Amino acid sequence: MEIVIRKDAQAVAKQAADIIEKYAREGAVLGLATGSSPIATYQELIRRHREEGLSFKDCSVFMLDEYVGLEPTHEQSYARTIRREFADHVDIEDSRVYSPAGVSEDPLQAARDYERKLAAHHVGIQLLGIGTNGHIGFNEPTSSLNSLTRLKTLHPQTIKDNARFFDTAEEVPTHVLTQGLASIRRAGHLLLVATGEGKAEAIRQTVEGPLSGMCPASCLQLHPHATILIDEDAASKLTFTEYYRYADDHKPENQDY
Ligand code: F6R
């Protein structure tokens, strides 16, 4: 894993956009996340599209997860959110933005269908946020490190954390379809972004804790190309920071993040 520490959320977003831009130029399949962590990155990519001609026309997008019971037109569905926050503002073809089906007669089958579609593509880069309890996608603590896309029950803490996007906590769906930890790890490059003190403990466990289903993000330790891109606040509970900064300053020439 490479641990990249930047001054603040804006610097994290710029660095994340630099990394994703390279994949966009190759027309790669982009694995995207919702939530607040990637928003500044999406804004920077949209700016580059508008002002610098960065094109996504050859890219397609696979989303990490979706709430069960929300139509794709619901403002808080992740299918709608990614369009509102990113895809509608760049030149990605709408038909190439894929999400698990939140509304279906058989969510278990919908999960299997999504996994099959995902497995037929090579995701070049997967952008990830992290929950305060260490989840990625909606793989809550105790998720199998080898899990595939499936139906999951949200932890009450996640419902509480996400209530800010809804009028009341009761409106937050209790179930989701999420890519599993093994599905996520098939991507060529994992880029996890986190900012703010609220994420510091989850980042500590991800980076310096043991590989454990209790901190699902720790499965990035198994991946040959994982970048943990964080601001000073999210890095505040790490103990090896001197080494991470040193390694970043001494990055071998021609080696990209
Ligand atoms: C969203 C997702 C979640 C979020 C996580 C952090 O697609 O998969 O894992 O990345 O809950 O959310 P924020 O960024 O809102 O703190």
Residues whose N, C-alpha, C, O or C-beta is under 5 A from the ligand:
A	BS01	F6R	A33 T34 G35 S36 S37 L64 D65 L128 G129 I130 G131 H135 I136 G137 F138
